[in-house]
Amino acid sequence: MLNRQLKDLVVTQILPRVQTPGQYVGGELNAVVKDHARVRGKLCLAFPDAYTIGMSWHGLQVLYRVMNRREDWACERVFAPWGDMESLLRQHGAPLYSLETFTPLPCFDVLGFTLQHELGYANVLSILDLAGIPLLASERTLEHPLVIAGGPCASNPEPMSRFIDLFAIGDGEETLPAICDAWLGGRQSGRDRASILAAMAAGLPSVYVPQCYETDDGGPTFAVRPKSADAPATIRPAAVADLDAVPLPTAPIVPYVATVQDRIAIEIMRGCPWRCRFCQSRAVKWPVRCRRVETIVEGALESYRNTGCEEVSLLSLSTSDYPHFDELMQRMQETFRPLGVGISVPSLRINEQLRTITDLLNTDRHSGLTLAPEAARDDLRRQIGKAIRNDDLYEGCRGAFQSGYHRVKLYFMCGLPGEEVADLDAMIDMAESIARMGKEIRGRPVTVVVNVSNFVPKPHTPFERLAMQRREYFQEAHQHLRRRRVLRSVQIKCHDVEASLLEAALARGDRRAGAAIELAWRRGARFDSWHDHFRPELWWSAMSEAGIDAGQSLHRGYADEYPLPWSHVGVRGSA
């Protein structure tokens, strides 16, 4: 089906029958459209979730800019379609297509997925199937695109290894172009698909090609080893050495429809200097690298001119740990306050700097302050490596209320190693103390939101071998928190227990998980990170039928004598 015919079909017969058709038409401000006849290769970046989520992910804008800066490559986008769109595409026999040119996905040379969250795995299969690309990597030929994946979940690639040809481990700015060029070069050489992939596994750093590795059943997990000496035994993640030298995406695509994050995003620092023992992000983003103040301010100003957005978000795992933070905030205020543009800092470290940070954040937009104490008592914090003090947190909240803020959001974890009932009580005590302080300062009630996630022992963290608490523990803990609350101005939001258990089962799984993922998808699993779409019974029955004892890996942990499913991925920041 030619692009024009496909576009006519979609626009006239499909889009009038779906919700929010604007997410399927492309043509947004700053989208890049190239003539495919004038480029050497074509890449489509695939985000396995809704457009409203994917367009809020900063990494998409980064990679889109990296590839489209090259004259010889065209880079386009696709997102997982909602159920109404999926049904109509199937009904009309129409393939899933890119937003920029309505090109069917099989016509691309490379299809690149980002795996940001385990509960998006089923949507990967939906995108492949709607495109007419075989789900299994072993069934693809040179006529099919190279299917690659990166992102945080690639740090344990095994659960998705049967569906992905090649995983890019670590930073993608340099790895992605190298993979794309090597694939084109391999196809021009006349070799078959398997030979090209084997050469890429041997010749490219920071890539993992599952077909070049085999598994040994060494106990409760399947250990992974290379089939030949050409493939590296350990894959080292790519890390951009000079972050400041990587151009910022200063002309980001501006969506037509509302998205989760509707603002300019500027990454000021990659990596985190702290060693919280539960944090996988710190491990996979290591080492710490920073951009210069001048680069950040100029990039933010150019982005504003190219978009007209009224808020700039300074991104990092711990933004207030940026070494020139005070200078940066002063420069940002001088530049953007006259323009009526707000500055947001979504990841503030709770330390002595928090006591004065609200003065630096003083803009005309006072919404809320977001903090992540993770635990409310010092004893538990010491066990998880979270070096913060309550005094700093309270003084930071005091300054926020005095500066006009009326909402504080606190992130805690439930089910941490060594957690006691007193730790749960302390969460509520802290939240209600902040609520009383806010009412005293502002003269009317403020809102304090307690967000409670369920602790998952993630790969490449010091807790990776530990057992996860059982569902009964989390359910009782959540009930205890709600019973303990007294003030109505304190809201308690607990993450879905079944979703957390599935996240853990997939994050900690081995190659056997692939069969369960496919089975759950065939039975209707879609958009599992969305509460109203999540059907946990599909997943638990699929795992049982695939011969996976989820309870073993979740609740018994991994003994030290057994290799882990992800041991062949050598993340440097996991120590």
Secondary structure as UniProt FT lines:
FT   HELIX           3..9
FT   HELIX           10..14
FT   HELIX           15..17
FT   HELIX           21..24
FT   HELIX           36..38
FT   STRAND          41..47
FT   HELIX           51..54
FT   TURN            55..56
FT   HELIX           58..68
FT   TURN            71..72
FT   STRAND          73..79
FT   HELIX           83..92
FT   TURN            99..101
FT   HELIX           105..107
FT   STRAND          110..114
FT   HELIX           118..120
FT   HELIX           121..131
FT   HELIX           137..139
FT   TURN            142..143
FT   STRAND          146..150
FT   HELIX           152..155
FT   HELIX           158..160
FT   TURN            161..163
FT   STRAND          166..168
FT   HELIX           172..188
FT   TURN            189..190
FT   HELIX           193..203
FT   TURN            205..206
FT   STRAND          207..208
FT   HELIX           210..212
FT   STRAND          213..217
FT   STRAND          222..226
FT   TURN            229..230
FT   HELIX           243..245
FT   STRAND          264..267
FT   STRAND          269..270
FT   TURN            277..278
FT   HELIX           280..284
FT   STRAND          289..290
FT   HELIX           293..307
FT   STRAND          311..315
FT   TURN            317..318
FT   HELIX           319..321
FT   TURN            323..324
FT   HELIX           325..336
FT   HELIX           337..339
FT   STRAND          342..344
FT   TURN            352..353
FT   HELIX           354..360
FT   STRAND          369..374
FT   HELIX           378..384
FT   HELIX           390..402
FT   TURN            403..404
FT   STRAND          407..414
FT   TURN            417..418
FT   HELIX           421..442
FT   STRAND          447..454
FT   TURN            459..460
FT   TURN            462..465
FT   HELIX           471..484
FT   TURN            488..489
FT   STRAND          490..494
FT   HELIX           497..507
FT   TURN            511..512
FT   HELIX           513..522
FT   TURN            523..524
FT   TURN            528..529
FT   TURN            531..533
FT   HELIX           536..545
FT   TURN            546..547
FT   HELIX           550..555
FT   TURN            560..561
FT   TURN            565..568
FT   HELIX           572..574
//
